[in-house]
Amino acid sequence: MNAGGKLIDLSSPKLMGILNITPDSFYDGGRYSSVDAALHRAERLMFEGADMLDIGAYSSRPGAANVTTDEEQARILPVIEALTKHFPDSILSVDTFRADVARASIEAGAHIINDISGGTMDDRMFSTVAELKVPYILMHMRGTPKTMQQLTDYTDLVDEVNLFFGKQIAALRQTGVIDIILDPGFGFAKTLQQNYELLNRLEELHIHGLPILGAISRKSMIYKKLGTTPEEALNGTTALNTLLLAKGVSILRVHDVKPAKEVITLMT
């Protein structure tokens, strides 16, 4: 995968460290909203073994409030510029569903676009990705973060996720996008039981021949099943990351890099 001239070899699993600069994310909201705090967090993630960082300025937790494009850019661009300056060798992914934010972020120094909507919330996203010539993470979701948990009616969940991917991949290829990573979207428009069905049948997503990103870190599918909290969900996260790797996931997106790095070391 070519990320702004930096080659990422996905023949072995890679780690994407989560850097939320939102005030309201479900686990670490508000902790890294200043540029200095974000820099310290990024340094820690990379020291522990993160191969890339995923920067988000719009919380996608269920029921999250809307954030304007201007506010999202005002949050994310100074952090990208600071990271590019202080850690010029770092690989930066931008967690956004807006083409304008994606473009501004890539121009500020980011390398990858991570779109939770899979191109459904901004019809300019695919052409923007093609023009920018950057890798694109295509996630499955229905609706918006505010409405997605009311849109969980499927005849066959995995078949419908695969149909969605097939359609969106074809559209991306038609616009000229080369590097595509698939994210099944655990927790997005899926019930607790559906998340585990998706996890158990994850190998069916390899039909597209594309790398898969697994993002289950500290999510409600773990802590609700265990009857705990996000803060107590690290052990469950590690267990499910092990299963994701066994099912051929190429990238783990995590809050806690060191434990995930240890899992990769033991599994490969």
C-alpha positions in Angstrom: 0.0 0.0 0.0 1.4 3.4 -1.1 0.7 6.0 1.6 2.1 9.3 0.3 5.3 7.6 -1.0 5.6 5.5 2.2 5.1 1.9 1.4 3.2 -0.2 3.9 3.8 -4.0 3.6 0.5 -5.7 4.6 1.9 -9.2 4.2 2.3 -9.1 8.0 -0.3 -7.5 10.3 0.0 -3.8 11.1 -1.2 -1.6 14.0 -3.2 1.6 13.7 -3.1 3.6 16.9 -6.3 5.6 17.6 -5.8 9.4 18.3 -9.2 10.9 19.1 -9.1 14.7 19.3 -12.8 14.9 20.0 -14.4 16.0 23.3 -17.0 13.2 23.3 -15.6 9.9 22.0 -16.9 6.9 23.9 -13.6 6.0 25.6 -11.0 8.8 25.5 -13.1 11.9 24.6 -11.4 15.1 25.7 -8.1 13.6 26.7 -6.2 14.7 23.6 -8.0 17.7 22.2 -5.1 20.1 22.5 -2.2 19.9 20.1 0.3 19.3 22.8 -1.7 16.5 24.3 -2.2 15.0 20.9 1.6 15.1 20.2 2.4 13.4 23.5 -0.3 10.7 22.8 1.1 10.1 19.3 4.6 9.8 20.6 3.5 7.2 23.1 1.5 5.2 20.4 4.5 5.1 18.0 6.9 4.2 20.8 4.7 1.2 21.7 4.8 0.1 18.1 2.0 1.8 16.1 2.7 1.6 12.3 0.2 4.4 11.6 -2.0 6.8 13.5 -5.8 7.3 12.9 -6.8 10.9 13.8 -10.5 11.6 14.4 -12.2 14.9 15.1 -15.8 13.8 14.8 -17.1 11.3 17.3 -18.9 8.4 15.6 -20.2 6.8 18.8 -23.9 5.9 18.6 -26.1 9.1 18.9 -23.1 11.4 18.5 -23.9 15.1 17.9 -23.3 16.7 14.6 -20.1 18.7 14.1 -19.8 21.3 11.3 -17.2 20.9 8.6 -15.4 24.1 9.8 -15.2 22.8 13.4 -14.0 19.4 12.3 -11.2 21.1 10.2 -10.4 23.5 13.0 -9.8 20.5 15.3 -7.9 18.2 13.0 -5.7 20.4 10.8 -3.4 21.8 13.5 -2.8 18.3 14.9 -1.9 16.9 11.5 0.4 19.9 10.8 2.1 19.4 14.2 2.5 15.6 13.8 4.0 16.1 10.3 6.4 18.6 11.7 7.5 16.7 14.8 7.2 13.1 13.4 7.9 13.5 9.6 8.2 9.7 9.1 4.8 8.9 10.7 1.9 7.6 8.6 -1.3 9.5 9.3 -4.8 8.3 8.6 -7.8 10.7 8.8 -11.1 9.5 10.2 -13.6 11.5 8.3 -16.6 11.0 6.0 -16.4 14.5 4.4 -14.5 15.1 1.2 -13.5 18.6 2.1 -12.0 17.5 5.4 -10.3 14.6 3.7 -8.7 17.0 1.0 -7.6 19.6 3.5 -6.1 16.9 5.8 -4.1 15.2 3.0 -2.9 18.6 1.9 -1.8 19.3 5.5 0.3 16.1 5.5 -1.9 13.1 6.1 -1.7 9.9 3.9 -4.8 7.8 4.3 -8.6 8.5 4.3 -10.7 6.4 6.7 -14.4 6.9 5.9 -16.9 5.4 8.3 -19.7 5.9 5.8 -18.0 4.0 3.0 -18.8 6.9 0.6 -22.5 7.1 1.5 -22.5 10.5 3.4 -20.6 12.6 0.8 -21.0 11.8 -2.9 -17.7 13.6 -3.7 -15.6 11.4 -1.5 -14.7 8.7 -4.1 -13.7 11.3 -6.7 -11.7 13.2 -4.1 -9.8 10.0 -3.0 -9.1 9.2 -6.7 -7.8 12.7 -7.3 -5.6 12.7 -4.2 -4.3 9.2 -5.0 -4.3 8.0 -1.4 -5.4 4.7 0.2 -9.0 4.5 1.3 -10.5 2.6 4.2 -14.0 1.6 3.1 -16.3 0.9 6.1 -19.7 -0.6 6.2 -22.4 1.4 8.0 -26.0 2.3 7.5 -27.4 5.8 8.1 -25.4 8.2 10.3 -23.9 7.9 13.8 -27.1 9.4 15.0 -29.5 7.0 13.3 -27.4 3.8 12.7 -28.7 1.8 15.7 -32.2 2.0 14.3 -31.0 0.4 11.0 -30.1 -3.1 12.1 -32.6 -5.2 10.1 -30.8 -7.6 7.8 -31.9 -10.8 6.0 -28.3 -12.1 6.0 -25.9 -9.7 7.6 -22.6 -10.9 6.1 -24.1 -11.3 2.6 -25.4 -7.7 2.7 -22.1 -6.4 4.0 -20.4 -8.2 1.1 -22.9 -6.8 -1.4 -22.3 -3.3 -0.1 -18.5 -3.8 -0.4 -18.8 -5.1 -3.9 -20.9 -2.1 -5.1 -18.6 0.4 -3.4 -15.4 -1.2 -4.6 -16.7 -1.2 -8.2 -17.5 2.5 -7.9 -14.0 3.2 -6.4 -12.3 1.3 -9.1 -14.2 3.2 -11.8 -12.9 6.5 -10.4 -9.4 5.2 -10.3 -8.8 4.4 -6.6 -6.0 1.8 -6.3 -5.5 1.0 -2.6 -8.6 0.0 -0.7 -8.9 -1.5 2.7 -12.2 -3.0 4.0 -13.6 -2.4 7.5 -16.7 -4.4 8.4 -17.8 -1.7 10.8 -18.2 -3.5 14.1 -20.7 -1.5 16.2 -22.1 0.5 13.3 -25.7 -0.3 12.4 -25.3 -3.7 14.1 -26.7 -5.2 17.2 -24.6 -6.9 19.9 -25.5 -10.4 18.4 -24.8 -9.2 14.8 -21.3 -8.0 15.8 -20.5 -11.5 16.9 -22.0 -13.1 13.8 -19.9 -10.8 11.7 -16.8 -11.7 13.7 -17.4 -15.4 13.5 -18.0 -15.2 9.7 -15.3 -12.6 9.0 -13.4 -14.9 6.6 -16.3 -14.6 4.1 -15.1 -11.0 3.5 -11.9 -12.2 1.9 -13.9 -12.8 -1.3 -12.9 -9.3 -2.4 -9.2 -10.0 -2.2 -8.6 -6.9 -0.3 -6.9 -6.2 3.1 -9.3 -6.1 6.1 -9.1 -3.7 9.0 -10.4 -4.9 12.4 -11.6 -2.2 14.8 -13.2 -3.6 18.0 -11.0 -1.8 20.5 -12.9 -1.3 23.8 -16.3 -1.3 21.9 -19.7 -2.0 23.4 -19.8 -5.4 21.8 -17.1 -6.3 24.5 -18.1 -4.3 27.6 -21.8 -4.8 27.2 -21.5 -8.6 26.8 -19.2 -8.6 29.9 -21.4 -6.2 31.9 -18.5 -3.8 32.4 -17.3 -0.5 31.0 -15.0 0.7 28.2 -12.2 1.3 30.8 -12.4 -2.4 31.8 -12.5 -3.8 28.2 -8.8 -4.2 27.5 -8.7 -8.0 28.2 -11.8 -8.6 26.0 -10.2 -6.4 23.3 -7.0 -8.5 23.4 -9.0 -11.7 23.1 -11.0 -10.6 20.1 -7.9 -9.1 18.4 -6.4 -12.5 18.6 -9.5 -13.9 16.8 -9.3 -11.2 14.2 -5.7 -12.0 13.4 -6.6 -15.7 13.2 -9.2 -14.8 10.6 -6.7 -13.0 8.4 -7.1 -9.3 9.4 -4.3 -7.1 8.0 -4.6 -4.1 10.3 -5.7 -3.8 13.9 -7.1 -0.4 14.9 -6.5 0.0 18.7 -6.4 2.4 21.6 -3.8 0.2 23.4 -0.9 -0.5 21.1 1.5 -2.5 23.4 -1.0 -5.4 24.2 -2.0 -5.5 20.5 1.7 -5.6 19.4 2.3 -8.5 21.8 -0.6 -10.4 20.2 0.8 -9.9 16.7 4.2 -11.0 17.9 2.7 -14.2 19.4 0.5 -14.9 16.4 3.0 -14.4 13.6 
